[in-house]
Amino acid sequence: MQLDMHYYGTYAMARAAGLRPAVCKTAATASQFVDDNAAKSHIEFQDGGRIDAQATAHHVADVIANRDPEDQRQIWVPFHFLPGNEGDSFSEIEQVVAPILAYPAKKADRIKKWRNEAKNGGIGPKVFEIPLYDTQKWMKQSADLNSSENSVVALRSHLYRFYQAASIHRHFVLRELLPDNKLIVA
């Protein structure tokens, strides 16, 4: 998936499900940030605290990293390829979003399609706006946190919550979900 589905599609589906705009924006940003978070990094605090952040993606052009078996296990498997065909059906909204998902256009035009459908009432029971994706929002949080004196401020940031959720997700997929389905990869 790309930006048009990770961010705009996720936001639209969340709004159609009745979630508040702020919650939708956080969920959609986290969905897209999985692909934007392509570097292992850490945030150092002046009080000695530290956040170690593992990458959740590699860019397609990074051929060497994409071929590394360890990165395939730690990045591609838990964040990009999961067993499917389980859970509740999304048949109620499927007819609404199917034309958007099948729209044959470049990324910018697919994004415009998501935003126009939402604005014109074509997704879900209410008319709503999908805010533009801010590519630097969470990267800026990282820079701001890096200069913080007190590591406790990180607990209130979306970026910290993303890293926390990614760590839990990686562990769940690799240590529980896949083994429960007779797949051992890490």
N, CA, C and O of each residue as an XYZ file, in Angstrom:
744
protein
N       0.839     -1.181      0.000
C       0.000      0.000      0.000
C       0.880      1.239      0.000
O       2.054      1.200      0.369
N       0.282      2.319     -0.420
C       0.998      3.575     -0.465
C       0.243      4.619      0.336
O      -0.769      4.321      0.971
N       0.741      5.838      0.300
C       0.176      6.946      1.055
C      -1.334      7.064      0.869
O      -2.056      7.327      1.830
N      -1.814      6.874     -0.351
C      -3.247      7.062     -0.594
C      -4.095      6.113      0.249
O      -5.169      6.502      0.707
N      -3.645      4.892      0.461
C      -4.418      3.968      1.287
C      -3.985      4.016      2.747
O      -4.831      4.055      3.641
N      -2.670      4.014      3.001
C      -2.203      4.010      4.393
C      -2.797      5.185      5.172
O      -3.354      4.996      6.253
N      -2.679      6.378      4.634
C      -3.166      7.543      5.375
C      -4.609      7.890      5.013
O      -5.489      7.887      5.874
N      -4.848      8.189      3.737
C      -6.162      8.699      3.334
C      -7.256      7.634      3.452
O      -8.353      7.920      3.932
N      -6.960      6.421      3.019
C      -7.944      5.348      3.142
C      -8.223      4.987      4.589
O      -9.374      4.762      4.962
N      -7.179      4.929      5.409
C      -7.364      4.618      6.828
C      -8.180      5.701      7.513
O      -9.081      5.406      8.299
N      -7.862      6.959      7.214
C      -8.628      8.062      7.806
C     -10.098      7.953      7.406
O     -10.986      8.068      8.251
N     -10.349      7.732      6.116
C     -11.729      7.654      5.629
C     -12.488      6.500      6.275
O     -13.638      6.671      6.680
N     -11.870      5.341      6.377
C     -12.534      4.182      6.987
C     -12.823      4.434      8.461
O     -13.887      4.066      8.959
N     -11.882      5.057      9.159
C     -12.085      5.345     10.575
C     -13.224      6.341     10.777
O     -14.040      6.177     11.684
N     -13.281      7.368      9.938
C     -14.391      8.342     10.032
C     -15.708      7.676      9.690
O     -16.718      7.921     10.349
N     -15.707      6.828      8.657
C     -16.939      6.123      8.285
C     -17.414      5.221      9.423
O     -18.610      4.967      9.562
N     -16.471      4.738     10.237
C     -16.816      3.891     11.384
C     -17.281      4.725     12.579
O     -17.702      4.169     13.593
N     -17.210      6.053     12.468
C     -17.719      6.916     13.520
C     -16.695      7.422     14.512
O     -17.067      8.011     15.526
N     -15.409      7.209     14.248
C     -14.389      7.702     15.170
C     -14.227      9.218     15.030
O     -14.497      9.789     13.974
N     -13.786      9.852     16.106
C     -13.575     11.299     16.100
C     -12.409     11.669     15.177
O     -11.488     10.872     15.000
N     -12.441     12.869     14.587
C     -11.379     13.279     13.661
C      -9.965     13.171     14.235
O      -9.057     12.723     13.535
N      -9.760     13.570     15.484
C      -8.409     13.514     16.063
C      -7.920     12.073     16.169
O      -6.750     11.794     15.908
N      -8.795     11.169     16.545
C      -8.436      9.749     16.638
C      -8.133      9.205     15.243
O      -7.177      8.451     15.058
N      -8.946      9.589     14.270
C      -8.731      9.146     12.886
C      -7.385      9.620     12.364
O      -6.668      8.870     11.701
N      -7.044     10.868     12.666
C      -5.781     11.417     12.183
C      -4.595     10.684     12.801
O      -3.620     10.394     12.108
N      -4.667     10.381     14.095
C      -3.579      9.660     14.749
C      -3.450      8.256     14.169
O      -2.341      7.813     13.870
N      -4.565      7.552     14.006
C      -4.519      6.193     13.455
C      -3.996      6.199     12.024
O      -3.189      5.345     11.657
N      -4.445      7.147     11.219
C      -4.009      7.223      9.825
C      -2.530      7.595      9.727
O      -1.803      7.047      8.898
N      -2.089      8.523     10.569
C      -0.675      8.908     10.570
C       0.184      7.724     10.972
O       1.226      7.481     10.362
N      -0.235      6.983     11.988
C       0.517      5.793     12.409
C       0.564      4.761     11.292
O       1.593      4.119     11.082
N      -0.540      4.597     10.577
C      -0.575      3.647      9.468
C       0.440      4.013      8.392
O       1.143      3.144      7.875
N       0.517      5.293      8.055
C       1.479      5.742      7.045
C       2.901      5.750      7.599
O       3.852      5.461      6.874
N       3.046      6.080      8.876
C       4.385      6.187      9.460
C       5.094      4.831      9.475
O       6.323      4.775      9.516
N       4.330      3.746      9.442
C       4.954      2.422      9.324
C       5.864      2.403      8.103
O       6.961      1.848      8.168
N       5.435      2.994      6.995
C       6.260      3.048      5.790
C       7.292      4.170      5.810
O       8.329      4.062      5.155
N       7.028      5.238      6.546
C       7.969      6.360      6.601
C       9.126      6.096      7.569
O      10.196      6.690      7.431
N       8.922      5.225      8.528
C       9.903      4.965      9.585
C      10.931      3.937      9.103
O      10.924      2.786      9.539
N      11.798      4.361      8.213
C      12.717      3.431      7.549
C      14.117      3.406      8.150
O      15.011      2.769      7.593
N      14.320      4.072      9.249
C      15.670      4.096      9.818
C      15.646      3.686     11.284
O      14.783      4.109     12.053
N      16.616      2.851     11.652
C      16.804      2.566     13.073
C      17.401      3.827     13.673
O      18.338      4.406     13.124
N      16.854      4.246     14.800
C      17.356      5.474     15.400
C      17.163      5.406     16.906
O      16.609      4.445     17.440
N      17.630      6.441     17.569
C      17.378      6.547     18.996
C      17.264      8.017     19.359
O      17.795      8.902     18.687
N      16.553      8.233     20.446
C      16.371      9.582     20.961
C      17.022      9.614     22.336
O      16.689      8.819     23.215
N      17.945     10.535     22.507
C      18.675     10.673     23.778
C      18.125     11.880     24.534
O      17.948     12.952     23.956
N      17.860     11.705     25.807
C      17.390     12.792     26.659
C      18.517     13.251     27.578
O      19.414     12.481     27.920
N      18.452     14.507     27.966
C      19.495     15.061     28.824
C      19.509     14.418     30.206
O      20.527     14.459     30.898
N      18.372     13.815     30.621
C      18.327     13.165     31.932
C      18.828     11.719     31.894
O      18.740     11.006     32.894
N      19.361     11.280     30.727
C      19.897      9.929     30.582
C      18.925      8.937     29.985
O      19.315      7.821     29.645
N      17.669      9.319     29.852
C      16.682      8.441     29.225
C      16.964      8.277     27.741
O      17.635      9.108     27.129
N      16.445      7.200     27.172
C      16.698      6.941     25.753
C      15.558      6.109     25.182
O      15.042      5.207     25.843
N      15.175      6.418     23.960
C      14.213      5.609     23.217
C      14.966      5.001     22.044
O      15.507      5.722     21.205
N      15.003      3.675     21.984
C      15.581      2.988     20.829
C      14.453      2.645     19.878
O      13.538      1.901     20.232
N      14.515      3.180     18.688
C      13.456      2.988     17.703
C      13.936      2.079     16.586
O      14.939      2.354     15.927
N      13.214      1.006     16.386
C      13.539      0.101     15.285
C      12.751      0.502     14.050
O      11.623      0.984     14.151
N      13.341      0.302     12.901
C      12.667      0.610     11.643
C      11.473     -0.317     11.452
O      11.482     -1.466     11.893
N      10.453      0.205     10.790
C       9.283     -0.605     10.431
C       9.134     -0.716      8.918
O       8.151     -1.275      8.432
N      10.100     -0.190      8.173
C      10.047     -0.249      6.707
C      11.438     -0.036      6.132
O      12.354      0.430      6.810
N      11.564     -0.388      4.876
C      12.714     -0.017      4.047
C      12.145      0.564      2.783
O      11.081      0.152      2.321
N      12.835      1.498      2.237
C      12.372      2.039      0.965
C      12.743      1.063     -0.145
O      13.790      0.417     -0.093
N      11.898      0.963     -1.124
C      12.071      0.002     -2.210
C      13.437      0.116     -2.866
O      14.009     -0.893     -3.278
N      13.964      1.314     -2.968
C      15.259      1.508     -3.613
C      16.418      0.956     -2.789
O      17.524      0.799     -3.308
N      16.181      0.660     -1.516
C      17.233      0.156     -0.636
C      17.369     -1.356     -0.807
O      16.986     -2.132      0.069
N      17.916     -1.755     -1.944
C      17.975     -3.163     -2.330
C      18.764     -4.007     -1.331
O      18.351     -5.123     -1.015
N      19.868     -3.509     -0.838
C      20.701     -4.297      0.075
C      19.951     -4.586      1.368
O      19.914     -5.733      1.813
N      19.354     -3.565      1.979
C      18.602     -3.785      3.220
C      17.394     -4.690      2.980
O      17.041     -5.494      3.842
N      16.767     -4.564      1.826
C      15.599     -5.392      1.522
C      15.964     -6.865      1.391
O      15.102     -7.726      1.565
N      17.213     -7.170      1.090
C      17.641     -8.564      0.926
C      18.193     -9.165      2.211
O      18.438    -10.370      2.262
N      18.391     -8.373      3.236
C      18.931     -8.850      4.504
C      17.893     -9.736      5.200
O      16.820     -9.248      5.554
N      18.185    -11.021      5.405
C      17.201    -11.929      6.022
C      16.728    -11.465      7.402
O      15.561    -11.648      7.749
N      17.617    -10.873      8.184
C      17.201    -10.400      9.515
C      16.190     -9.266      9.396
O      15.193     -9.241     10.118
N      16.444     -8.331      8.487
C      15.488     -7.251      8.285
C      14.178     -7.770      7.699
O      13.106     -7.259      8.026
N      14.257     -8.772      6.843
C      13.024     -9.354      6.316
C      12.179     -9.909      7.454
O      10.959     -9.746      7.458
N      12.817    -10.562      8.416
C      12.090    -11.132      9.557
C      11.566    -10.054     10.505
O      10.444    -10.158     11.000
N      12.359     -9.036     10.755
C      12.011     -8.029     11.757
C      11.188     -6.863     11.214
O      10.523     -6.167     11.981
N      11.226     -6.644      9.898
C      10.530     -5.492      9.322
C       9.422     -5.914      8.374
O       8.260     -5.568      8.585
N       9.769     -6.659      7.330
C       8.768     -6.994      6.321
C       7.686     -7.922      6.855
O       6.501     -7.675      6.632
N       8.067     -8.977      7.550
C       7.065     -9.943      8.018
C       6.075     -9.311      8.996
O       4.872     -9.386      8.749
N       6.519     -8.692     10.093
C       5.520     -8.205     11.041
C       4.739     -6.974     10.607
O       3.629     -6.755     11.091
N       5.284     -6.170      9.712
C       4.606     -4.919      9.385
C       3.995     -4.866      7.992
O       3.274     -3.919      7.676
N       4.267     -5.858      7.155
C       3.781     -5.742      5.780
C       3.082     -6.975      5.224
O       2.333     -6.860      4.254
N       3.301     -8.142      5.801
C       2.686     -9.344      5.258
C       2.144    -10.193      6.395
O       2.895    -10.904      7.063
N       0.849    -10.115      6.611
C       0.224    -10.867      7.688
C      -0.803    -11.842      7.127
O      -1.338    -11.623      6.040
N      -1.083    -12.923      7.866
C      -2.164    -13.814      7.431
C      -3.468    -13.020      7.375
O      -3.716    -12.163      8.223
N      -4.279    -13.301      6.398
C      -5.526    -12.558      6.249
C      -6.744    -13.452      6.300
O      -6.693    -14.582      6.786
N      -7.839    -12.921      5.786
C      -9.103    -13.640      5.670
C      -9.687    -14.062      7.002
O     -10.352    -15.095      7.088
N      -9.450    -13.286      8.036
C     -10.071    -13.537      9.328
C     -10.645    -12.236      9.845
O     -10.262    -11.160      9.386
N     -11.555    -12.324     10.788
C     -12.131    -11.131     11.392
C     -13.463    -10.785     10.758
O     -13.977    -11.512      9.908
N     -14.010     -9.661     11.188
C     -15.313     -9.234     10.714
C     -15.250     -8.774      9.261
O     -14.224     -8.285      8.789
N     -16.346     -8.938      8.581
C     -16.453     -8.518      7.189
C     -16.585     -6.999      7.122
O     -17.128     -6.371      8.030
N     -16.093     -6.435      6.062
C     -16.288     -5.001      5.880
C     -17.242     -4.770      4.717
O     -17.154     -3.769      4.007
N     -18.166     -5.729      4.536
C     -19.079     -5.689      3.400
C     -19.967     -4.449      3.377
O     -20.386     -4.014      2.305
N     -20.266     -3.862      4.563
C     -21.120     -2.674      4.587
C     -20.494     -1.502      3.841
O     -21.198     -0.720      3.202
N     -19.197     -1.383      3.921
C     -18.534     -0.239      3.282
C     -17.815     -0.654      1.990
O     -17.360      0.200      1.228
N     -17.718     -1.942      1.753
C     -16.976     -2.433      0.592
C     -17.471     -1.840     -0.717
O     -16.661     -1.443     -1.555
N     -18.788     -1.771     -0.910
C     -19.329     -1.226     -2.153
C     -18.985      0.249     -2.321
O     -18.846      0.739     -3.442
N     -18.849      0.946     -1.207
C     -18.537      2.372     -1.250
C     -17.075      2.604     -1.634
O     -16.775      3.477     -2.448
N     -16.173      1.825     -1.048
C     -14.752      2.086     -1.280
C     -14.168      1.317     -2.462
O     -13.083      1.658     -2.933
N     -14.853      0.299     -2.946
C     -14.318     -0.489     -4.068
C     -13.951      0.383     -5.273
O     -12.876      0.189     -5.840
N     -14.792      1.329     -5.688
C     -14.392      2.178     -6.824
C     -13.177      3.051     -6.523
O     -12.388      3.343     -7.422
N     -13.021      3.466     -5.281
C     -11.856      4.277     -4.925
C     -10.602      3.412     -4.978
O      -9.574      3.830     -5.511
N     -10.690      2.198     -4.420
C      -9.543      1.293     -4.425
C      -9.138      0.886     -5.837
O      -7.961      0.648     -6.106
N     -10.112      0.807     -6.733
C      -9.838      0.387     -8.112
C      -9.549      1.560     -9.048
O      -9.333      1.350    -10.241
N      -9.542      2.767     -8.539
C      -9.348      3.964     -9.353
C      -7.963      3.946    -10.000
O      -6.959      4.008     -9.291
N      -7.888      3.862    -11.331
C      -6.588      3.754    -12.015
C      -5.960      5.124    -12.248
O      -6.199      5.763    -13.272
N      -5.171      5.556    -11.303
C      -4.563      6.878    -11.425
C      -3.249      6.911    -10.650
O      -2.905      5.975     -9.928
N      -2.535      8.006    -10.819
C      -1.307      8.205    -10.050
C      -1.672      8.513     -8.600
O      -2.811      8.862     -8.290
N      -0.679      8.376     -7.719
C      -0.903      8.531     -6.283
C      -1.613      9.840     -5.940
O      -2.572      9.830     -5.169
N      -1.165     10.956     -6.493
C      -1.769     12.254     -6.167
C      -3.247     12.287     -6.541
O      -4.059     12.863     -5.817
N      -3.594     11.678     -7.659
C      -4.998     11.644     -8.086
C      -5.828     10.683     -7.226
O      -7.008     10.935     -6.984
N      -5.220      9.590     -6.765
C      -5.941      8.680     -5.863
C      -6.201      9.360     -4.523
O      -7.264      9.182     -3.927
N      -5.227     10.140     -4.049
C      -5.412     10.903     -2.811
C      -6.557     11.895     -2.989
O      -7.430     12.016     -2.130
N      -6.540     12.596     -4.110
C      -7.602     13.559     -4.398
C      -8.965     12.863     -4.433
O      -9.961     13.427     -3.978
N      -9.012     11.642     -4.969
C     -10.255     10.864     -5.032
C     -10.771     10.575     -3.618
O     -11.956     10.769     -3.344
N      -9.892     10.112     -2.717
C     -10.305      9.856     -1.331
C     -10.867     11.132     -0.698
O     -11.928     11.107     -0.075
N     -10.152     12.238     -0.862
C     -10.557     13.493     -0.225
C     -11.872     14.019     -0.800
O     -12.724     14.506     -0.055
N     -12.040     13.924     -2.123
C     -13.281     14.394     -2.744
C     -14.476     13.535     -2.347
O     -15.553     14.063     -2.071
N     -14.297     12.227     -2.316
C     -15.403     11.334     -1.928
C     -15.849     11.627     -0.498
O     -17.046     11.639     -0.211
N     -14.899     11.861      0.391
C     -15.241     12.179      1.783
C     -15.980     13.516      1.864
O     -16.983     13.641      2.566
N     -15.469     14.514      1.134
C     -16.062     15.859      1.155
C     -17.463     15.873      0.529
O     -18.305     16.686      0.910
N     -17.710     14.971     -0.433
C     -18.992     14.925     -1.122
C     -19.965     13.913     -0.521
O     -21.038     13.674     -1.075
N     -19.588     13.317      0.617
C     -20.491     12.373      1.273
C     -20.483     10.986      0.677
O     -21.414     10.213      0.904
N     -19.447     10.647     -0.086
C     -19.388      9.355     -0.747
C     -18.828      8.226      0.095
O     -18.761      7.085     -0.363
N     -18.422      8.532      1.337
C     -17.867      7.502      2.221
C     -18.588      7.609      3.553
O     -18.435      8.599      4.267
N     -19.345      6.628      3.879
C     -20.004      6.614      5.186
C     -21.197      7.540      5.258
O     -21.568      8.181      4.274
N     -21.802      7.601      6.458
C     -23.054      8.339      6.619
C     -22.893      9.856      6.726
O     -23.879     10.585      6.622
N     -21.664     10.345      6.934
C     -21.456     11.781      7.123
C     -20.467     12.341      6.114
O     -19.609     11.625      5.598
N     -20.600     13.631      5.843
C     -19.627     14.370      5.039
C     -18.485     14.761      5.968
O     -18.729     15.207      7.090
N     -17.250     14.603      5.523
C     -16.113     14.995      6.352
C     -14.928     15.345      5.478
O     -14.874     14.980      4.304
N     -13.979     16.058      6.064
C     -12.737     16.433      5.394
C     -11.636     15.478      5.827
O     -11.585     15.085      6.992
N     -10.767     15.106      4.922
C      -9.571     14.347      5.272
C      -8.405     15.337      5.226
O      -8.069     15.847      4.158
N      -7.791     15.607      6.370
C      -6.671     16.559      6.365
C      -5.487     16.008      5.581
O      -5.299     14.794      5.497
N      -4.704     16.890      5.019
C      -3.507     16.474      4.302
C      -2.534     15.790      5.253
O      -2.464     16.129      6.434
N      -1.793     14.838      4.736
C      -0.797     14.130      5.540
C       0.416     15.027      5.735
O       0.954     15.573      4.771
N       0.840     15.178      6.970
C       2.013     15.970      7.306
C       3.200     15.016      7.431
O       3.364     14.354      8.456
N       4.015     14.948      6.401
C       5.117     13.985      6.361
C       6.155     14.206      7.450
O       6.884     13.280      7.806
N       6.230     15.401      7.975
C       7.284     15.715      8.945
C       6.808     15.760     10.398
O       7.620     15.951     11.303
N       5.511     15.588     10.634
C       4.965     15.783     11.978
C       5.691     14.936     13.033
O       6.165     15.474     14.034
N       5.779     13.643     12.821
C       6.386     12.787     13.839
C       7.908     12.857     13.793
O       8.559     12.635     14.814
N       8.490     13.159     12.638
C       9.938     13.361     12.576
C      10.323     14.604     13.389
O      11.365     14.627     14.044
N       9.472     15.631     13.338
C       9.711     16.825     14.134
C       9.605     16.495     15.617
O      10.383     17.008     16.422
N       8.645     15.640     15.987
C       8.548     15.229     17.386
C       9.845     14.561     17.835
O      10.297     14.768     18.961
N      10.443     13.759     16.954
C      11.701     13.103     17.281
C      12.788     14.134     17.559
O      13.514     14.023     18.547
N      12.900     15.129     16.697
C      13.904     16.180     16.891
C      13.634     16.961     18.169
O      14.563     17.275     18.914
N      12.361     17.278     18.427
C      12.008     18.015     19.645
C      12.331     17.191     20.893
O      12.855     17.720     21.873
N      12.019     15.909     20.852
C      12.298     15.046     21.999
C      13.799     14.911     22.232
O      14.256     14.854     23.374
N      14.559     14.861     21.142
C      16.011     14.704     21.247
C      16.653     15.852     22.019
O      17.723     15.690     22.606
N      16.007     16.993     22.018
C      16.564     18.135     22.724
C      15.910     18.351     24.094
O      16.197     19.342     24.765
N      15.044     17.440     24.507
C      14.355     17.576     25.796
C      15.272     17.210     26.954
O      16.130     16.333     26.849
N      15.065     17.900     28.043
C      15.819     17.598     29.254
C      15.239     16.390     29.977
O      15.978     15.607     30.574
N      13.919     16.237     29.925
C      13.235     15.241     30.727
C      12.584     14.180     29.838
O      11.733     14.506     29.011
N      12.971     12.935     30.000
C      12.453     11.860     29.155
C      10.970     11.577     29.384
O      10.336     10.956     28.531
N      10.405     12.004     30.492
C       8.987     11.759     30.783
C       8.085     12.445     29.753
O       6.964     11.991     29.524
N       8.557     13.533     29.127
C       7.737     14.221     28.124
C       7.431     13.310     26.941
O       6.427     13.503     26.257
N       8.282     12.323     26.695
C       8.063     11.408     25.572
C       6.780     10.614     25.732
O       6.142     10.261     24.740
N       6.400     10.333     26.949
C       5.214      9.512     27.201
C       3.941     10.133     26.656
O       2.960      9.427     26.423
N       3.942     11.436     26.450
C       2.767     12.131     25.918
C       2.813     12.305     24.406
O       1.880     12.861     23.827
N       3.857     11.852     23.764
C       3.990     12.085     22.319
C       3.417     10.934     21.505
O       3.471      9.774     21.914
N       2.873     11.274     20.357
C       2.376     10.251     19.431
C       3.528      9.367     18.948
O       3.354      8.167     18.739
N       4.690      9.964     18.777
C       5.844      9.203     18.284
C       6.213      8.091     19.260
O       6.447      6.956     18.845
N       6.268      8.405     20.543
C       6.585      7.373     21.532
C       5.530      6.270     21.513
O       5.869      5.088     21.567
N       4.268      6.646     21.437
C       3.183      5.657     21.394
C       3.300      4.783     20.142
O       3.003      3.589     20.186
N       3.732      5.381     19.029
C       3.942      4.586     17.816
C       5.036      3.553     18.049
O       4.842      2.372     17.758
N       6.187      3.984     18.571
C       7.286      3.048     18.818
C       6.880      1.969     19.814
O       7.263      0.809     19.669
N       6.116      2.348     20.811
C       5.631      1.390     21.794
C       4.717      0.365     21.118
O       4.881     -0.839     21.317
N       3.763      0.837     20.327
C       2.840     -0.062     19.636
C       3.578     -0.941     18.626
O       3.258     -2.122     18.488
N       4.556     -0.380     17.923
C       5.320     -1.167     16.948
C       6.077     -2.294     17.628
O       6.153     -3.402     17.097
N       6.634     -2.021     18.789
C       7.353     -3.046     19.527
C       6.411     -4.167     19.972
O       6.735     -5.347     19.842
N       5.256     -3.790     20.491
C       4.262     -4.786     20.914
C       3.774     -5.577     19.708
O       3.640     -6.799     19.772
N       3.509     -4.880     18.614
C       3.025     -5.540     17.396
C       4.057     -6.525     16.850
O       3.723     -7.662     16.518
N       5.303     -6.086     16.759
C       6.366     -6.956     16.247
C       6.434     -8.230     17.097
O       6.476     -9.337     16.560
N       6.444     -8.070     18.410
C       6.516     -9.223     19.309
C       5.302    -10.141     19.115
O       5.460    -11.357     19.008
N       4.111     -9.576     19.068
C       2.898    -10.375     18.916
C       2.919    -11.181     17.614
O       2.647    -12.382     17.608
N       3.245    -10.504     16.518
C       3.233    -11.194     15.215
C       4.276    -12.304     15.178
O       3.971    -13.429     14.782
N       5.506    -11.996     15.587
C       6.592    -12.968     15.463
C       6.564    -14.061     16.522
O       7.006    -15.180     16.260
N       6.057    -13.762     17.703
C       6.106    -14.737     18.801
C       4.779    -15.428     19.103
O       4.756    -16.466     19.764
N       3.651    -14.843     18.612
C       2.360    -15.441     18.914
C       1.537    -15.746     17.662
O       1.205    -16.904     17.410
N       1.209    -14.727     16.884
C       0.314    -14.906     15.742
C       0.851    -15.919     14.735
O       0.163    -16.883     14.397
N       2.069    -15.707     14.256
C       2.606    -16.623     13.262
C       2.828    -18.026     13.824
O       2.443    -18.994     13.168
N       3.432    -18.185     15.012
C       3.563    -19.542     15.560
C       2.214    -20.237     15.770
O       2.111    -21.449     15.577
N       1.188    -19.491     16.160
C      -0.143    -20.078     16.297
C      -0.671    -20.617     14.967
O      -1.534    -21.495     14.934
N      -0.132    -20.070     13.868
C      -0.513    -20.514     12.518
C       0.572    -21.387     11.897
O       0.651    -21.526     10.677
N       1.401    -21.971     12.751
C       2.451    -22.926     12.346
C       3.516    -22.297     11.461
O       4.072    -22.959     10.584
N       3.805    -20.998     11.694
C       4.843    -20.288     10.947
C       5.870    -19.733     11.926
O       5.528    -18.936     12.800
N       7.098    -20.140     11.789
C       8.182    -19.660     12.655
C       9.175    -18.924     11.767
O       9.797    -19.526     10.891
N       9.322    -17.625     11.992
C      10.241    -16.849     11.153
C      11.286    -16.092     11.952
O      12.263    -15.617     11.374
N      11.115    -15.964     13.258
C      12.103    -15.205     14.039
C      12.216    -15.800     15.427
O      12.994    -15.311     16.246
